């Protein structure tokens, strides 16, 4: 199998992050049009943000937390040439879970469902690290 296959999910995660950034920008523009003073964004304080802006901001920030470990495990897998179909499938499952998490968080935001999808993505990420570690130890 081609080792580069393990990198493709990273491109989709990056695309998800770019998409959420655009979503956040649109939320901020909407808030300014609704009366939020644009000077708020100079220092990010001095006004109360609408919930939809806070929600989008929190989600965007979240895409730079746990997914960082996702990118690292993919790069380590590629560099050590340890990619196999199992790890590639886990990576795609993680991306799918993160897309679902984004869709839930930025729409109806049902907390219980969002938590379950987040925990699924967390478990998949841990499994990816365990999978890579076991491949390295047995190589």
Secondary structure, 3 states (H helix, E strand, C coil): CCHHHHHHHHHHHHHHHHHHHHHHHHHHHHHHHCCCCCCHHHHCCCCCCCHHHHHHHHHHHHCCCHHHHHHHHHHHHHHCCCCCHHHHHHHHHHHHHHHHHHHHHHCCCCHHHHHHHHHHHHHHHHHHHHHHHHHHHHC
